[in-house]
């Protein structure tokens, strides 16, 4: 494994890691200044293709990269800042889409996104404007 790939893997390590390519590049460059943006994008593409990480896109925001493939999980996303957390909701193992509703699709997975405000955003007051 190249030093660049090793540092990218190090940046992606963790339980609730959901970073954009730019965030990964910034953190990787802090550890290894010569790592290029192109190397980060190429490595993320390779890791996604190999099934070692998963691309997550929620609500039209940027692509995030999720290295947590060990346990089936869904996502909880802050509607204001975009923070994403892994969650393990109850009852999703029995979720099924009847064949008549699949429109000929071969199902490959299910993504459920819970949306809300993270504690930091929920506690941030909206600015008060004078009347």
Secondary structure, 3 states (H helix, E strand, C coil): CCHHHHHHHHHCCCCCCEECHHHHHHHHHHHCCCCCHHHHHHHHHHHHHCCCCEEECCCCCCCEEECCCCCCCEEEEECCCCCEEEECCCCHHHCCCCHHHCCCCCCCCCCCEEEECCHHHHHCCCCCCCC
